[in-house]
């Protein structure tokens, strides 16, 4: 089973360090990471990150840790 976590970061200037800290903490379950910027706006302050993660209890803990970041939104896709 493949699990994709989509992360919408509305204020990446202020939250990027905290996001990076969490992603580093959970790096062992992250198989793939893609960052998407809004290309129509130069230096956009919001962004989207897609993660492919292992489907286990740690992925749920990762989601809970991400939700502690102010203003962040996450979505989970399972294939």
C-alpha positions as CSV (number, residue, x, y, z in Angstrom):
1,X,0.0,0.0,0.0
2,X,1.3,3.5,-0.9
3,X,0.5,6.4,1.4
4,X,1.0,10.0,0.1
5,X,0.7,12.9,2.6
6,X,0.1,16.3,1.1
7,X,1.2,19.2,3.2
8,X,-0.1,22.8,2.5
9,X,2.2,25.3,4.1
10,X,0.6,28.8,3.9
11,X,3.5,30.6,5.6
12,X,6.6,28.8,4.7
13,X,8.9,31.7,5.6
14,X,7.9,31.3,9.3
15,X,7.2,27.6,9.4
16,X,9.8,26.0,7.1
17,X,12.3,25.5,9.9
18,X,9.8,23.7,12.1
19,X,8.6,21.6,9.1
20,X,12.2,20.6,8.3
21,X,12.8,19.6,11.9
22,X,9.8,17.2,11.8
23,X,10.7,15.8,8.4
24,X,14.2,15.1,9.6
25,X,12.9,13.4,12.7
26,X,10.8,11.0,10.6
27,X,13.3,10.6,7.7
28,X,13.4,6.8,8.1
29,X,9.7,6.4,7.0
30,X,9.8,9.0,4.1
31,X,10.5,7.3,0.8
32,X,10.0,10.4,-1.4
33,X,9.6,14.1,-0.9
34,X,8.6,16.7,-3.5
35,X,8.2,20.4,-2.9
36,X,5.9,22.4,-5.1
37,X,6.1,26.2,-5.3
38,X,3.5,28.6,-6.8
39,X,5.4,29.4,-10.0
40,X,3.0,32.2,-11.0
41,X,4.1,34.3,-8.0
42,X,7.8,35.1,-7.5
43,X,9.0,34.0,-4.0
44,X,5.6,32.9,-3.0
45,X,5.1,32.5,0.8
46,X,3.1,29.4,0.5
47,X,4.0,25.9,-0.7
48,X,3.0,22.3,-1.0
49,X,5.1,19.3,0.0
50,X,4.2,15.7,-1.0
51,X,5.6,12.8,1.0
52,X,5.4,9.1,0.2
53,X,5.7,7.4,3.5
54,X,5.6,3.9,4.9
55,X,2.1,2.9,6.0
56,X,2.7,2.2,9.7
57,X,2.0,3.8,13.1
58,X,4.9,6.2,12.6
59,X,3.1,7.8,9.6
60,X,0.1,8.6,11.9
61,X,2.5,10.1,14.5
62,X,4.2,12.1,11.7
63,X,0.8,13.5,10.7
64,X,0.0,14.5,14.3
65,X,3.4,16.3,14.6
66,X,2.8,18.2,11.3
67,X,-0.6,19.4,12.5
68,X,1.0,21.1,15.5
69,X,2.6,23.6,13.0
70,X,0.4,26.7,13.0
71,X,-1.8,27.1,9.9
72,X,-0.7,23.8,8.2
73,X,-3.1,21.6,6.3
74,X,-2.6,18.0,5.5
75,X,-4.3,15.4,3.3
76,X,-3.7,11.7,3.1
77,X,-4.0,9.6,0.0
78,X,-3.9,5.8,0.1
79,X,-3.4,3.6,-3.0
